[in-house]
Amino acid sequence: MSVERVFAARLAGTAVFDPLGDQVGKVRDLVVMYRATMRQPPKAIGLVVEVPGRRRVFVPMTRVTAIQPGQVITTGLVNMRRFEQRRSEVLVLNDMLDRPVVLREDGGEAVIEDVAIEQQRNRDWLLTRLFLRRATDARGPLARLRRRGETLLADWAQVDHPQRSDIEQGAAQLIAAYQDAKPADLADAMLDMAAKRRFEVAESLDDERLADVLEELPEDVQVELLSRFEPERAADVLERMQPNDAADLLDALSDEQAERLLQLMEPDEARGVRQLLSFEEGTAGGLMTTEPVILSPETSIAEALAQVRRAELHPALASAVFVTRPPLEPPTGRYLGLVHFQEMLRHPPHEAVGAFLDTEVEPLRPDADIAAVTRVLAAYNLVSVPITDEADRLIGVVTVDSVLDEMLPDDWRRNTDDVLTTGGI
């Protein structure tokens, strides 16, 4: 091994390679097992590695031939069956980091911020060291752990490890490990967590990140999490979700819950969501979002490109701008056409978008069924379709991801079908 001591939090996200140098995935967690007594350091038995398709598989430490800065090398022989945590197994990032412990020397409290594993002479990897941050004098069971206290490195045997399941656990280190990951990756990890841990992670996310992650979770898990938040926080998160996703989530709640949250949302945000709730499920109106990029025909290409460059804009909505007469908020003035992103790149920045309209794409009505939406997307090689009302006013667009979400089985996010059973990577 190239490294004798490895810190788990730094290992998260590290690329995993086969002996030929081809990347096969990324490390998502470290699996350890407690031994006969808690005084003995746990044994690291393997890595949870995410391979293409967001499948998480188990790679035993016996298959790891080298751990180097920025990479893990394996033998290349990996079981492709999806990883399922056993009762005797502990995931370091998920279950151990941010957990409170007690220092034996003085009885002080601390929280685990990282752990180190070291290879022994018999080639086993043991969890020998803990990077801790002392608790400070704040109120509440978790608040006192959130302030920045003194840090220290301790041996495993120098601390007591509370094992009660009701102990509150933070999620800062776990979230940090996923800070560069897509929301879908964090959502996938949260699906494998117990409900209590899943809520702890969700509670620690900021509203914007939580909204993005919720959009990637199954409906029952969305409801589970949203129902546990204070109504004011839930309303804030709904405001940051795509309107169609927020509408779908509210539709899964009781009428009383949904109305209460709508009342707490900003009026402009609530108005768009209420409109979507008025359309039947499975129709263009029920699938559309009310937040496409809408511009007047006089808008310059430079301004249009600035609009689609916004980091918060969904990629499918950045593929085109929709041009209408004022007003430019749905329901707009008369819909004139759309301008594709690629078309804008072909012309000088000072030109007006109204000169390059694609008028061949006929907008659909909100009562159009999903088959009609799919035909338009396929016929014109589009990723979004405009939806207009009887007065030819733009009221929203349907994006291809919403269509796929509607057409896939309800449990597609939980699909654990192990078609790729075993084999070499």
Buried (B, 14 or more C-beta within 10 A) or exposed (E): BEBEEBBBBBBBBBBBBBEEEEEBBBBBBBBBBBEEEBEEBBBBBBBBBBBEEBBBBBBBBEBBBEBEEEBBBBBBBBBBBBBEBEEEBBBBBBBBBBBBBBBEEEEBBBBBBBBBBBBEEEEBBBBBBBBBBBBBEEEEEBEBBBEEBEEEEBEBEBBEBBEEEEEBBBBBBBBBBBEEBEBBBBBBBBBBBEEEBBBBBBBBBEBEBBBBBBBBBBEEBBBBBBEBBEBEBBBBBBBBBBBBBBBBBBBBBEEEBBEBBBEBBEEEBBBBBBBBBEBEEBBBBBBBBBBBBBBBBEBBBEBBBEBBEEEEBBEBBBBBBBBBBEEBBBBBBEBBBBBBBEBBEEBEEEBBBBEBBBEEBEBBBBEBEBEBBBEBBEEEEBBBBBBBBEEBBBBBBBBBBBBEBBEEEEEEBEEEEEEBEEEEB
